[in-house]
């Protein structure tokens, strides 16, 4: 064990606390999701106030996002990572407390939920995705820190000086792949916030969202090379499931940038249109 002292010894308890009477533990990963949603809501309040829009939309949007995220993340895990098990145990699909949420599935769930919200409230779909990309990256940072606290999604063995020894798993120095992605998400959130702050009302709708997709999922694709596979069937694949599922998001981001480049300035909403949208949405029942 003496040789391992040169590395970060990670021996955290994955349980934050136990719910009284239910005797079910709240884990860091679940707490990270909840805190991410609460803080993201406050950030969106700030953004909407700065742009002169009704913050009442945020309360509705939060409900859509919550349902879309949980449903998408759960069914993403069921379909892409353990379909055989859930085919024989369909009721366990709803046992979310047992674990099993996929970030790519969550992304699809969020996109679907926001689309339904945009249609309901007559808000431009790409406009709101641009703003949500800021908080999505921030929440992604918290979620990966939750994985780190729970010693989940651990990296491959390595001898780099910053290697972590996840004692809850084994005594092998490994890449802290969760931390790599958390750092990426944090700086991506800052970058997107700066883009929004400097070019509010002047940037083509969808450009921020496109860069979010390209940067985040490109890094996710690279980061998978430093992780162990989540399921055994991935060992037989050229690329693991996380990498395969990242490719469509990267391509989508590139397509949005290309389309916006061809549109010229027609994709930009003026401040007058912002206020018009806000007025319309504030009267929406």
N, C-alpha and C positions, 0 to 999 in steps of 0.2 A: 504493500500500500504506500510505502514511502515514495516510490517513483511517481505515484499518482498525485502527490502533493504539489507537483509543478503545474497542475491544471486546476480548473475551477471545479471544486467538489460541490455538486448540486444535489442536495438532500432535503428538498422541500416536501411538506405535506400537501398533497393535492386537494385535501378537503379544507375549506375555509371555516365552516361551522356546520353543525347538524341541526336540522329543523326539529324543534321540540314536538313530542307526541308522534311525529311521523317517522322519526329516526332515519331520515334520508339526508345525506350530506350535500351541502352546496359546494361545488367544486369551482376552482379558479376559472376554468374555461367558461362555465355558465355565467359566473359573475362578470367576466369580461364582456360577454354579449350584452348583459343587462346594463352595465355601466356605459358601454359604447353607445347603446340606444339613447340613454338619458342625456349624455353629453352631446351627441349628434343632434338631438332635438334642440338643445340650447344654441348650438352653432347655427342651425337653420333659422331659428328665431332671429339671431343677429343678422344673418344674410338677408332675410326677408325685410326686416326693418330698414336696413341700409338701402334696399331697392324700392322702398315705399309700397310694399305689397302687404296684403292682409295676413297676419300671422295665424289667423284661424285655419288657414289651409294646412298648417303644419300639424295640427292635432289630428286632422283627417288622414294626412299623409303618414303619420306615425303608425296608425292602426293598419293601413294597407301594407306598410313596410314590415311591420311585426309579423303579420300573417304570411306575407310572401317570403320573408327570410326563413322563418322556421319551417314552413311547408317545403320550400325549395331545397333547403339544406338537408332536410330529412329524406325526401324522396330522391335527391341526388345521391346520397349515400346508399340508399336501398337499390337503386337502379344500376349504379356504376361500380360499387365496391362489394356488395354482398347480396346480389339478387337471389342466389340459390337458397340462402338461409331464410330470407323473408318470403320466398315463394312457398316454402314449407311451413313457415310460421307467420302468416299474414297479420295476425293481431299484434305482433311485436313491432310492426311498423309504427304504431302509435305509442310505444314505450320509449319515448324520447329520453327519459332519465337513464336508460341503459347506455346512452352514448351513441354516436354515429351521426355526425353532421358533416356534409361536404360543402366546402366553400364555393365550388363551381356551381353546385345546385342552388346554393343561396343566391348567387349572382343571377341565375335564370329566374328564380322566384322574385327577386327584387325588380328586375326588368319588367316582368309580367305585371306585378302589383303596381308599379309606377305608371305603366301604360294604361291600366284600368283607371287609376287615379286621374291621370291627365285627361282621359276622355270624359270622365265624370265632371271634372272641374273646369274643363276647357283651358288648361294650361299647356303651353307648348312642351311636347315630350322631351325633346333634346335640351331645351332650356333648363328644365328641372333636373335632368340627368347630369348636366354640367355642375350644378350646385351640389347635388347629392354625391358626386364623385369625391368632393372634398371630405365629407364626413364618412364616406365608405372607406376611404384609405385610412382615416384616423381610427375607425372602429376595427379595421383589419389589423392595425398595430396592436390594439388592446387584446384582440382575440389570440394573436400569435404569442403575446406575453402570457396569456392564460394557458396556452399549450406548453410554454416553457415551465410555468409553475407546476403544471401537472406531469411534467416529464413525458409529454406526448410528442409524436411526430419527430422523434429523435434523429440525429444525423448519423452518417457513416463513421466508422472508426477513423481516427486521424491522430497525428502527433503535432499539430500546430500548437503554438503556445497558448492560444485562447480556447483550446478544447475544453469541453465540459464532461465531467464524469457523472452521469445520471445514476446515482446509487440506488434509486428505486427500480432501475432496470438491470444494470450490471456494473462492473468496475472497469469498463473500457472507455478511454477518452474518445469523445465523439464531436463532430461538428455541431454547434448550437444552431441548427438550421432554422429553428423557430425564431431565434433572435435575429438572424440575417433578414428574414422576411419582415419582422416587426420594424427593424430600422429602415428598411426600404419603404414600408407603408407610411412611417412617420414623416420622412423627408418628402415623399410623394404628396402627402396631405399639405405640407407647408408650401410646396411648389404650386399646387393647384389653387391654394388660397391666395397666393401672391398673384397668380394669373388672373383670378377673379377680381381681386382688389385693384389691379393696375388697368384692367381692360373691361371693367363692368359696363355692360350695355354696348360695347364696341366689338366684341368678339363673336365670330360666327357660332350660332348654336350648334353644339355637338363637338366642337373642337377640344374643349377641356375633357369631356367624357372620352373622346377618342384617345387622347394622350394618356388618360387614366388606364384605359384598357391595354394599350400598347406597353406602357412602362410596367404596370403591375404584373400582367400575365407573362411578359417576357422575363421578368425577374423570377416569377414563380416557376417558369419553365427551367431556368438555369438552376434555381435553388433545389429543384428535385434531384439534381445530380449529387447533391450533398446529403440527401435523406435516405433512410431505409424505406423500402416499399411498404405500403400500408397493408396490402393483401398479398398472399403467396402467389396468386395467379399472375401478378405483375412481373414476377421474376422471369417469365418466359417471353415478355414483350420487349421489343426494341426500345420503346419509350414507355414510361409508366403511365398510369391513368391520369395523374395530375398534369403531366406534360401534354398528353393527347387532348385533354379537355381545355387546355390553355390556348391551343392553336386557334380555334374558332374565334375566341375573344380578341386575339391579336389581329387576326384578319379583319374582323368587324371594325376595329379601331382604324386600321389603314383605309378601309373602304369609306368610312365617314370622312376622313381627311381628304381623300381624293374627290369625293362628291362635293364637299364644301369648297374645295379649290376651284372646281369647275363652275360653281354657282356664282362666284364673285361675291359681291356685297349683298346679294339678295337674302342670304341666310342670317343676316344680322337684324335683330329686333331693336328698334329705337326706344328711347326712354318713354316716348309718348305711347308706344305700343305696350310697354311694360305696365304703365299706369292704367291703360285701357283694359288689359288682361286682369289686373288687380281688381278694378271696379266690377268687371263682369263676374269674377269668381266670388267676390264678396257678397253678391246677390244670389249666388247659386244655392238652392235649398240643400 
